[in-house]
Amino acid sequence: MISPQVPTIILPCLDTLVCSVGFGFVQAMLAPHATRPEAEGGAGMSEEDVGFIFLAMGSTYVVFVPVVSRFVSIKCGKKLLC
């Protein structure tokens, strides 16, 4: 028998999978494009600049996920589990 809470587990897992795939595509395409010279249609950045871009992307995720999850758990409470 399937528990009624299964959809509440499947949806976050699906969301995490989709976001992970999206970040993977961005990371795979960003570095070669950013380091390509401007004359060839790239951004002409150094490898250090590209590293700062990835640091900024990861930092925003690390900072805002706990804040948003805390906000949602306070405002929504057990309504999300039903």
Secondary structure, 3 states (H helix, E strand, C coil): CCCCCHHHHHHHHHHHHHHHHHHHHHHHHHHHHHHCCHHHCCCCCCHHHHHHHHHHHHHHHHHHHHHHHHHHHHHHHHHHCC
